[in-house]
């Protein structure tokens, strides 16, 4: 009787396993279309091209948005960067924005493969233009994992508050609770309503996001489970990071909190040999590139693209030593 009960429980758990809508079999040549990136399985992901109005861009960022966000996350940062002659290409990652599998987790492997495909296509379209990756939050985690798996033909990487809140940085009961929920009620959706967490000090921008139908307002539990798996892999990839990389963080970040970012700092290789630059902004929140003081951050990004060895205009590198030493 006991064995039968255990067998039934195992079957029930299997029936309620997290649902992952990963890429299908390769069947078509990937392509960079006018408003989409076509992947090898035929899925077309919406693409936004934010480019300077006059002249060819002197550099291009292929940008990856954060969790529950979409390509439009880079519209506002692009206004500043376009003025510096820098273009941004941003696509909806699978499971988000206007992608066919919106609301479902695509799996880490699919996210990283899509990035590699998109980067190769943009490089092919602009072979003479410096190409950089720009990842915000979850997008930064995808880049960290992808770079660890296979080197990509890019000139550098900017990581803005990368999502590295892995299981080892959580309260001990959180990972267990998430596993149980993801394997019993994976379809249940959760929202951030009622949580006293502020992703940015730019309230007008946050209100616009609240009205934007392409922003996911709720998350399936199995999608959150997948996100944590990605963040685990991103933190594990941190010791092997190789530049040129510009790592950005805001001290007011309430999602990737100070202790979590410090866990990342402790795992980083020696910055100079690794080609790593780190900037920490005293008034920065999680959405660094869209905060009220985003222009300070974006000025540093543009300066770094122009001269990867030069000083950052903000002087935000000056606080890093205290962080590495454990100070705040």
C-alpha positions as YAML, in Angstrom:
chain: A
units: angstrom
residues:
- id: 1
  name: UNK
  ca: [0.00, 0.00, 0.00]
- id: 2
  name: UNK
  ca: [2.80, 2.38, 0.92]
- id: 3
  name: UNK
  ca: [4.64, 1.65, -2.34]
- id: 4
  name: UNK
  ca: [1.46, 2.30, -4.30]
- id: 5
  name: UNK
  ca: [0.97, 5.63, -2.54]
- id: 6
  name: UNK
  ca: [4.54, 6.66, -3.31]
- id: 7
  name: UNK
  ca: [4.09, 5.67, -6.95]
- id: 8
  name: UNK
  ca: [0.92, 7.73, -7.21]
- id: 9
  name: UNK
  ca: [2.66, 10.74, -5.67]
- id: 10
  name: UNK
  ca: [5.54, 10.41, -8.14]
- id: 11
  name: UNK
  ca: [3.12, 10.27, -11.06]
- id: 12
  name: UNK
  ca: [1.25, 13.30, -9.76]
- id: 13
  name: UNK
  ca: [4.49, 15.23, -9.38]
- id: 14
  name: UNK
  ca: [5.51, 14.31, -12.92]
- id: 15
  name: UNK
  ca: [2.14, 15.39, -14.25]
- id: 16
  name: UNK
  ca: [2.61, 18.78, -12.59]
- id: 17
  name: UNK
  ca: [6.23, 19.30, -13.63]
- id: 18
  name: UNK
  ca: [7.25, 22.83, -14.64]
- id: 19
  name: UNK
  ca: [6.26, 23.61, -18.22]
- id: 20
  name: UNK
  ca: [9.13, 24.79, -20.40]
- id: 21
  name: UNK
  ca: [8.38, 25.99, -23.94]
- id: 22
  name: UNK
  ca: [11.84, 25.66, -25.42]
- id: 23
  name: UNK
  ca: [12.93, 26.09, -29.03]
- id: 24
  name: UNK
  ca: [11.71, 23.54, -31.54]
- id: 25
  name: UNK
  ca: [13.78, 21.58, -34.08]
- id: 26
  name: UNK
  ca: [15.89, 23.58, -36.50]
- id: 27
  name: UNK
  ca: [14.08, 23.84, -39.82]
- id: 28
  name: UNK
  ca: [14.95, 27.18, -41.40]
- id: 29
  name: UNK
  ca: [17.86, 29.56, -41.87]
- id: 30
  name: UNK
  ca: [17.95, 32.25, -39.15]
- id: 31
  name: UNK
  ca: [17.55, 35.78, -40.45]
- id: 32
  name: UNK
  ca: [17.58, 39.38, -39.32]
- id: 33
  name: UNK
  ca: [14.36, 40.79, -40.74]
- id: 34
  name: UNK
  ca: [13.10, 44.37, -40.70]
- id: 35
  name: UNK
  ca: [11.12, 44.02, -37.47]
- id: 36
  name: UNK
  ca: [11.90, 40.48, -36.30]
- id: 37
  name: UNK
  ca: [14.72, 38.07, -35.58]
- id: 38
  name: UNK
  ca: [13.87, 34.72, -37.14]
- id: 39
  name: UNK
  ca: [15.31, 31.78, -35.22]
- id: 40
  name: UNK
  ca: [16.25, 28.39, -36.62]
- id: 41
  name: UNK
  ca: [13.01, 26.79, -35.43]
- id: 42
  name: UNK
  ca: [10.99, 29.35, -37.39]
- id: 43
  name: UNK
  ca: [9.94, 31.47, -34.41]
- id: 44
  name: UNK
  ca: [10.07, 35.19, -35.14]
- id: 45
  name: UNK
  ca: [10.86, 37.48, -32.22]
- id: 46
  name: UNK
  ca: [9.87, 41.13, -32.46]
- id: 47
  name: UNK
  ca: [12.86, 43.43, -33.01]
- id: 48
  name: UNK
  ca: [13.25, 47.15, -32.36]
- id: 49
  name: UNK
  ca: [16.01, 49.14, -34.03]
- id: 50
  name: UNK
  ca: [16.86, 52.36, -32.22]
- id: 51
  name: UNK
  ca: [19.46, 54.04, -34.41]
- id: 52
  name: UNK
  ca: [20.81, 57.59, -34.84]
- id: 53
  name: UNK
  ca: [18.72, 59.72, -37.19]
- id: 54
  name: UNK
  ca: [21.75, 60.86, -39.14]
- id: 55
  name: UNK
  ca: [24.65, 58.77, -40.29]
- id: 56
  name: UNK
  ca: [25.63, 55.19, -39.61]
- id: 57
  name: UNK
  ca: [26.07, 54.25, -35.94]
- id: 58
  name: UNK
  ca: [29.65, 54.17, -34.69]
- id: 59
  name: UNK
  ca: [28.73, 51.22, -32.46]
- id: 60
  name: UNK
  ca: [25.72, 48.96, -31.96]
- id: 61
  name: UNK
  ca: [24.36, 47.36, -28.80]
- id: 62
  name: UNK
  ca: [22.38, 44.14, -29.03]
- id: 63
  name: UNK
  ca: [20.25, 44.57, -25.92]
- id: 64
  name: UNK
  ca: [18.45, 42.02, -23.75]
- id: 65
  name: UNK
  ca: [15.63, 43.14, -21.48]
- id: 66
  name: UNK
  ca: [14.78, 42.02, -17.97]
- id: 67
  name: UNK
  ca: [12.17, 39.61, -16.63]
- id: 68
  name: UNK
  ca: [8.57, 40.38, -17.68]
- id: 69
  name: UNK
  ca: [9.83, 43.31, -19.77]
- id: 70
  name: UNK
  ca: [10.29, 43.51, -23.55]
- id: 71
  name: UNK
  ca: [12.24, 45.24, -26.31]
- id: 72
  name: UNK
  ca: [10.81, 48.68, -25.53]
- id: 73
  name: UNK
  ca: [12.89, 48.73, -22.31]
- id: 74
  name: UNK
  ca: [15.64, 50.34, -24.37]
- id: 75
  name: UNK
  ca: [13.62, 53.07, -26.08]
- id: 76
  name: UNK
  ca: [14.45, 55.69, -23.44]
- id: 77
  name: UNK
  ca: [18.15, 54.76, -23.04]
- id: 78
  name: UNK
  ca: [18.45, 54.84, -26.83]
- id: 79
  name: UNK
  ca: [17.44, 58.50, -26.96]
- id: 80
  name: UNK
  ca: [20.63, 59.38, -25.12]
- id: 81
  name: UNK
  ca: [22.91, 56.82, -26.77]
- id: 82
  name: UNK
  ca: [21.66, 57.68, -30.27]
- id: 83
  name: UNK
  ca: [22.80, 61.23, -29.58]
- id: 84
  name: UNK
  ca: [26.29, 59.80, -29.03]
- id: 85
  name: UNK
  ca: [26.14, 57.92, -32.33]
- id: 86
  name: UNK
  ca: [25.38, 54.54, -30.73]
- id: 87
  name: UNK
  ca: [22.53, 52.34, -31.97]
- id: 88
  name: UNK
  ca: [20.54, 49.69, -30.10]
- id: 89
  name: UNK
  ca: [18.93, 46.54, -31.47]
- id: 90
  name: UNK
  ca: [16.59, 44.92, -28.95]
- id: 91
  name: UNK
  ca: [14.37, 41.87, -29.37]
- id: 92
  name: UNK
  ca: [11.63, 40.28, -27.29]
- id: 93
  name: UNK
  ca: [13.11, 37.24, -25.60]
- id: 94
  name: UNK
  ca: [10.95, 34.12, -25.76]
- id: 95
  name: UNK
  ca: [8.21, 34.09, -23.19]
- id: 96
  name: UNK
  ca: [8.02, 37.88, -23.04]
- id: 97
  name: UNK
  ca: [6.65, 40.87, -24.89]
- id: 98
  name: UNK
  ca: [4.95, 39.81, -28.10]
- id: 99
  name: UNK
  ca: [6.70, 36.46, -28.45]
- id: 100
  name: UNK
  ca: [4.51, 33.46, -29.36]
- id: 101
  name: UNK
  ca: [5.16, 31.73, -26.02]
- id: 102
  name: UNK
  ca: [4.41, 34.80, -23.91]
- id: 103
  name: UNK
  ca: [4.07, 33.96, -20.22]
- id: 104
  name: UNK
  ca: [5.88, 30.61, -20.39]
- id: 105
  name: UNK
  ca: [9.49, 30.00, -19.46]
- id: 106
  name: UNK
  ca: [11.61, 29.05, -22.51]
- id: 107
  name: UNK
  ca: [14.54, 27.50, -20.66]
- id: 108
  name: UNK
  ca: [18.05, 28.84, -20.17]
- id: 109
  name: UNK
  ca: [19.48, 26.96, -23.14]
- id: 110
  name: UNK
  ca: [16.91, 28.45, -25.51]
- id: 111
  name: UNK
  ca: [17.53, 31.98, -24.22]
- id: 112
  name: UNK
  ca: [21.29, 31.69, -24.67]
- id: 113
  name: UNK
  ca: [20.97, 30.06, -28.10]
- id: 114
  name: UNK
  ca: [18.65, 32.84, -29.25]
- id: 115
  name: UNK
  ca: [21.23, 35.39, -28.08]
- id: 116
  name: UNK
  ca: [24.05, 33.69, -29.96]
- id: 117
  name: UNK
  ca: [21.91, 33.54, -33.10]
- id: 118
  name: UNK
  ca: [20.88, 37.19, -32.85]
- id: 119
  name: UNK
  ca: [24.45, 38.35, -32.17]
- id: 120
  name: UNK
  ca: [25.76, 36.45, -35.20]
- id: 121
  name: UNK
  ca: [23.04, 37.96, -37.40]
- id: 122
  name: UNK
  ca: [23.70, 41.53, -36.26]
- id: 123
  name: UNK
  ca: [27.44, 41.03, -36.72]
- id: 124
  name: UNK
  ca: [26.83, 39.74, -40.24]
- id: 125
  name: UNK
  ca: [24.64, 42.75, -41.04]
- id: 126
  name: UNK
  ca: [27.20, 45.24, -39.68]
- id: 127
  name: UNK
  ca: [30.63, 43.60, -40.08]
- id: 128
  name: UNK
  ca: [32.57, 46.87, -39.82]
- id: 129
  name: UNK
  ca: [30.69, 48.31, -36.82]
- id: 130
  name: UNK
  ca: [31.75, 47.50, -33.23]
- id: 131
  name: UNK
  ca: [29.11, 45.25, -31.66]
- id: 132
  name: UNK
  ca: [28.43, 45.17, -27.93]
- id: 133
  name: UNK
  ca: [25.98, 43.22, -25.78]
- id: 134
  name: UNK
  ca: [23.85, 45.08, -23.25]
- id: 135
  name: UNK
  ca: [21.95, 43.11, -20.64]
- id: 136
  name: UNK
  ca: [19.64, 44.46, -18.00]
- id: 137
  name: UNK
  ca: [18.71, 42.24, -15.03]
- id: 138
  name: UNK
  ca: [17.58, 38.90, -16.52]
- id: 139
  name: UNK
  ca: [19.14, 39.95, -19.81]
- id: 140
  name: UNK
  ca: [22.47, 40.30, -18.02]
- id: 141
  name: UNK
  ca: [22.10, 36.80, -16.59]
- id: 142
  name: UNK
  ca: [21.46, 35.39, -20.07]
- id: 143
  name: UNK
  ca: [24.62, 37.09, -21.34]
- id: 144
  name: UNK
  ca: [26.72, 35.80, -18.43]
- id: 145
  name: UNK
  ca: [25.63, 32.21, -19.07]
- id: 146
  name: UNK
  ca: [25.96, 32.47, -22.85]
- id: 147
  name: UNK
  ca: [29.49, 33.89, -22.62]
- id: 148
  name: UNK
  ca: [30.46, 31.08, -20.27]
- id: 149
  name: UNK
  ca: [29.13, 28.45, -22.69]
- id: 150
  name: UNK
  ca: [30.62, 29.71, -25.95]
- id: 151
  name: UNK
  ca: [32.64, 32.84, -26.75]
- id: 152
  name: UNK
  ca: [30.78, 35.24, -29.05]
- id: 153
  name: UNK
  ca: [32.12, 37.55, -31.71]
- id: 154
  name: UNK
  ca: [31.42, 40.82, -29.90]
- id: 155
  name: UNK
  ca: [33.61, 43.76, -28.95]
- id: 156
  name: UNK
  ca: [32.43, 44.04, -25.36]
- id: 157
  name: UNK
  ca: [29.61, 43.63, -22.86]
- id: 158
  name: UNK
  ca: [27.69, 45.95, -20.55]
- id: 159
  name: UNK
  ca: [25.85, 44.31, -17.64]
- id: 160
  name: UNK
  ca: [23.36, 46.53, -15.80]
- id: 161
  name: UNK
  ca: [22.29, 45.03, -12.47]
- id: 162
  name: UNK
  ca: [22.56, 41.44, -13.74]
- id: 163
  name: UNK
  ca: [20.14, 39.00, -12.15]
- id: 164
  name: UNK
  ca: [22.33, 36.82, -9.91]
- id: 165
  name: UNK
  ca: [19.92, 36.22, -7.01]
- id: 166
  name: UNK
  ca: [20.73, 32.53, -6.93]
- id: 167
  name: UNK
  ca: [19.44, 29.98, -4.45]
- id: 168
  name: UNK
  ca: [22.52, 30.35, -2.29]
- id: 169
  name: UNK
  ca: [21.68, 34.02, -1.69]
- id: 170
  name: UNK
  ca: [18.09, 33.27, -0.58]
- id: 171
  name: UNK
  ca: [16.62, 32.34, 2.79]
- id: 172
  name: UNK
  ca: [17.05, 28.59, 3.23]
- id: 173
  name: UNK
  ca: [13.35, 27.74, 2.93]
- id: 174
  name: UNK
  ca: [12.70, 29.78, -0.25]
- id: 175
  name: UNK
  ca: [14.26, 27.37, -2.79]
- id: 176
  name: UNK
  ca: [12.45, 24.39, -1.24]
- id: 177
  name: UNK
  ca: [9.12, 26.21, -1.26]
- id: 178
  name: UNK
  ca: [9.61, 27.25, -4.88]
- id: 179
  name: UNK
  ca: [10.48, 23.69, -5.93]
- id: 180
  name: UNK
  ca: [7.37, 22.29, -4.26]
- id: 181
  name: UNK
  ca: [5.14, 24.94, -5.83]
- id: 182
  name: UNK
  ca: [6.69, 24.54, -9.28]
- id: 183
  name: UNK
  ca: [6.10, 20.78, -9.17]
- id: 184
  name: UNK
  ca: [2.57, 20.86, -7.74]
- id: 185
  name: UNK
  ca: [0.87, 24.07, -8.89]
- id: 186
  name: UNK
  ca: [3.12, 25.34, -11.74]
- id: 187
  name: UNK
  ca: [0.23, 27.11, -13.48]
- id: 188
  name: UNK
  ca: [-0.57, 29.42, -10.57]
- id: 189
  name: UNK
  ca: [0.30, 33.04, -11.30]
- id: 190
  name: UNK
  ca: [1.82, 35.49, -8.84]
- id: 191
  name: UNK
  ca: [2.23, 39.25, -9.02]
- id: 192
  name: UNK
  ca: [4.35, 41.76, -7.18]
- id: 193
  name: UNK
  ca: [1.33, 43.69, -5.96]
- id: 194
  name: UNK
  ca: [1.51, 44.46, -2.26]
- id: 195
  name: UNK
  ca: [5.28, 44.08, -2.05]
- id: 196
  name: UNK
  ca: [7.12, 47.12, -0.78]
- id: 197
  name: UNK
  ca: [9.77, 46.92, -3.48]
- id: 198
  name: UNK
  ca: [10.72, 49.86, -5.68]
- id: 199
  name: UNK
  ca: [12.58, 48.95, -8.89]
- id: 200
  name: UNK
  ca: [13.20, 52.60, -9.78]
- id: 201
  name: UNK
  ca: [12.84, 56.15, -8.52]
- id: 202
  name: UNK
  ca: [11.33, 57.13, -11.89]
- id: 203
  name: UNK
  ca: [7.66, 56.94, -10.91]
- id: 204
  name: UNK
  ca: [6.30, 58.29, -14.21]
- id: 205
  name: UNK
  ca: [8.17, 55.59, -16.10]
- id: 206
  name: UNK
  ca: [6.83, 52.91, -13.75]
- id: 207
  name: UNK
  ca: [3.28, 54.17, -14.28]
- id: 208
  name: UNK
  ca: [3.73, 53.89, -18.04]
- id: 209
  name: UNK
  ca: [4.92, 50.32, -17.64]
- id: 210
  name: UNK
  ca: [1.83, 49.57, -15.57]
- id: 211
  name: UNK
  ca: [-0.34, 50.65, -18.50]
- id: 212
  name: UNK
  ca: [1.73, 48.87, -21.15]
- id: 213
  name: UNK
  ca: [-0.07, 45.70, -22.34]
- id: 214
  name: UNK
  ca: [3.20, 44.10, -23.42]
- id: 215
  name: UNK
  ca: [4.57, 44.09, -19.85]
- id: 216
  name: UNK
  ca: [3.71, 40.89, -17.99]
- id: 217
  name: UNK
  ca: [2.01, 41.78, -14.72]
- id: 218
  name: UNK
  ca: [1.89, 38.22, -13.38]
- id: 219
  name: UNK
  ca: [4.23, 35.22, -13.53]
- id: 220
  name: UNK
  ca: [3.57, 31.52, -13.56]
- id: 221
  name: UNK
  ca: [5.30, 29.78, -10.68]
- id: 222
  name: UNK
  ca: [7.18, 27.51, -13.06]
- id: 223
  name: UNK
  ca: [8.47, 30.60, -14.90]
- id: 224
  name: UNK
  ca: [9.83, 31.97, -11.62]
- id: 225
  name: UNK
  ca: [11.41, 28.57, -11.00]
- id: 226
  name: UNK
  ca: [13.08, 28.79, -14.41]
- id: 227
  name: UNK
  ca: [14.31, 32.30, -13.67]
- id: 228
  name: UNK
  ca: [15.97, 31.10, -10.47]
- id: 229
  name: UNK
  ca: [17.66, 28.30, -12.41]
- id: 230
  name: UNK
  ca: [19.01, 30.93, -14.80]
- id: 231
  name: UNK
  ca: [20.24, 33.09, -11.91]
- id: 232
  name: UNK
  ca: [21.99, 30.07, -10.38]
- id: 233
  name: UNK
  ca: [23.85, 29.53, -13.65]
- id: 234
  name: UNK
  ca: [24.67, 33.24, -13.97]
- id: 235
  name: UNK
  ca: [26.28, 33.45, -10.53]
- id: 236
  name: UNK
  ca: [28.19, 30.23, -11.20]
- id: 237
  name: UNK
  ca: [29.51, 31.74, -14.45]
- id: 238
  name: UNK
  ca: [30.79, 34.88, -12.71]
- id: 239
  name: UNK
  ca: [34.32, 33.61, -11.88]
- id: 240
  name: UNK
  ca: [34.94, 32.91, -15.57]
- id: 241
  name: UNK
  ca: [33.81, 36.30, -16.89]
- id: 242
  name: UNK
  ca: [36.19, 37.80, -19.43]
- id: 243
  name: UNK
  ca: [36.11, 41.27, -20.89]
- id: 244
  name: UNK
  ca: [35.90, 43.80, -22.13]
- id: 245
  name: UNK
  ca: [33.02, 44.05, -19.64]
- id: 246
  name: UNK
  ca: [31.46, 47.06, -17.92]
- id: 247
  name: UNK
  ca: [29.49, 46.01, -14.84]
- id: 248
  name: UNK
  ca: [26.96, 48.53, -13.49]
- id: 249
  name: UNK
  ca: [25.08, 48.48, -10.19]
- id: 250
  name: UNK
  ca: [22.96, 50.86, -8.10]
- id: 251
  name: UNK
  ca: [23.26, 50.94, -4.31]
- id: 252
  name: UNK
  ca: [19.50, 51.45, -3.96]
- id: 253
  name: UNK
  ca: [18.69, 48.23, -5.85]
- id: 254
  name: UNK
  ca: [15.91, 46.42, -3.97]
- id: 255
  name: UNK
  ca: [15.77, 43.37, -6.27]
- id: 256
  name: UNK
  ca: [19.43, 42.45, -6.63]
- id: 257
  name: UNK
  ca: [20.16, 43.67, -3.13]
- id: 258
  name: UNK
  ca: [23.55, 44.78, -1.83]
- id: 259
  name: UNK
  ca: [24.34, 41.42, -0.25]
- id: 260
  name: UNK
  ca: [23.53, 39.61, -3.50]
- id: 261
  name: UNK
  ca: [25.72, 41.92, -5.56]
- id: 262
  name: UNK
  ca: [28.51, 41.54, -3.03]
- id: 263
  name: UNK
  ca: [28.26, 37.76, -3.51]
- id: 264
  name: UNK
  ca: [28.87, 38.39, -7.20]
- id: 265
  name: UNK
  ca: [31.80, 40.72, -6.51]
- id: 266
  name: UNK
  ca: [33.43, 38.08, -4.31]
- id: 267
  name: UNK
  ca: [33.38, 35.62, -7.22]
- id: 268
  name: UNK
  ca: [34.70, 37.94, -9.91]
- id: 269
  name: UNK
  ca: [38.18, 37.37, -11.30]
- id: 270
  name: UNK
  ca: [40.87, 40.02, -10.86]
- id: 271
  name: UNK
  ca: [39.28, 42.92, -12.79]
- id: 272
  name: UNK
  ca: [42.26, 44.28, -14.71]
- id: 273
  name: UNK
  ca: [43.55, 41.02, -16.27]
- id: 274
  name: UNK
  ca: [39.94, 40.03, -17.01]
- id: 275
  name: UNK
  ca: [39.21, 43.31, -18.78]
- id: 276
  name: UNK
  ca: [36.51, 44.14, -16.26]
- id: 277
  name: UNK
  ca: [35.36, 47.60, -15.18]
- id: 278
  name: UNK
  ca: [32.89, 48.04, -12.31]
- id: 279
  name: UNK
  ca: [30.81, 51.12, -11.52]
- id: 280
  name: UNK
  ca: [28.54, 51.48, -8.49]
- id: 281
  name: UNK
  ca: [26.04, 54.35, -8.39]
- id: 282
  name: UNK
  ca: [25.04, 55.68, -4.98]
- id: 283
  name: UNK
  ca: [21.54, 56.77, -6.07]
- id: 284
  name: UNK
  ca: [20.94, 54.02, -8.62]
- id: 285
  name: UNK
  ca: [18.03, 51.57, -8.42]
- id: 286
  name: UNK
  ca: [17.52, 48.28, -10.24]
- id: 287
  name: UNK
  ca: [16.36, 49.95, -13.45]
- id: 288
  name: UNK
  ca: [19.59, 51.90, -13.77]
- id: 289
  name: UNK
  ca: [19.12, 52.75, -17.42]
- id: 290
  name: UNK
  ca: [15.70, 54.32, -16.81]
- id: 291
  name: UNK
  ca: [16.10, 55.85, -13.35]
- id: 292
  name: UNK
  ca: [15.86, 59.59, -12.79]
- id: 293
  name: UNK
  ca: [19.66, 59.75, -12.96]
- id: 294
  name: UNK
  ca: [19.95, 57.34, -15.88]
- id: 295
  name: UNK
  ca: [21.83, 59.89, -17.94]
- id: 296
  name: UNK
  ca: [24.78, 59.66, -15.54]
- id: 297
  name: UNK
  ca: [24.95, 55.91, -16.15]
- id: 298
  name: UNK
  ca: [24.44, 56.22, -19.90]
- id: 299
  name: UNK
  ca: [27.19, 58.84, -20.13]
- id: 300
  name: UNK
  ca: [29.54, 56.29, -18.57]
- id: 301
  name: UNK
  ca: [28.39, 53.64, -21.04]
- id: 302
  name: UNK
  ca: [29.00, 55.93, -24.02]
- id: 303
  name: UNK
  ca: [32.40, 56.98, -22.65]
- id: 304
  name: UNK
  ca: [33.41, 53.33, -22.16]
- id: 305
  name: UNK
  ca: [32.42, 52.46, -25.72]
- id: 306
  name: UNK
  ca: [34.58, 55.33, -26.95]
- id: 307
  name: UNK
  ca: [37.55, 54.48, -24.73]
- id: 308
  name: UNK
  ca: [37.50, 51.27, -22.71]
- id: 309
  name: UNK
  ca: [40.60, 52.34, -20.76]
- id: 310
  name: UNK
  ca: [39.55, 55.91, -20.03]
- id: 311
  name: UNK
  ca: [38.06, 57.21, -16.79]
- id: 312
  name: UNK
  ca: [34.28, 57.07, -16.43]
- id: 313
  name: UNK
  ca: [32.78, 60.59, -16.23]
- id: 314
  name: UNK
  ca: [30.73, 59.78, -13.11]
- id: 315
  name: UNK
  ca: [33.67, 58.60, -11.04]
- id: 316
  name: UNK
  ca: [31.47, 55.67, -9.95]
- id: 317
  name: UNK
  ca: [34.42, 53.27, -10.04]
- id: 318
  name: UNK
  ca: [35.78, 54.94, -6.93]
- id: 319
  name: UNK
  ca: [33.33, 53.15, -4.60]
- id: 320
  name: UNK
  ca: [34.16, 49.63, -5.75]
- id: 321
  name: UNK
  ca: [37.12, 49.03, -3.44]
- id: 322
  name: UNK
  ca: [34.95, 49.60, -0.37]
- id: 323
  name: UNK
  ca: [32.43, 47.10, -1.70]
- id: 324
  name: UNK
  ca: [35.02, 44.44, -2.38]
- id: 325
  name: UNK
  ca: [36.40, 44.98, 1.13]
- id: 326
  name: UNK
  ca: [32.90, 44.47, 2.52]
- id: 327
  name: UNK
  ca: [32.05, 48.10, 3.20]
- id: 328
  name: UNK
  ca: [28.91, 49.93, 2.17]
...
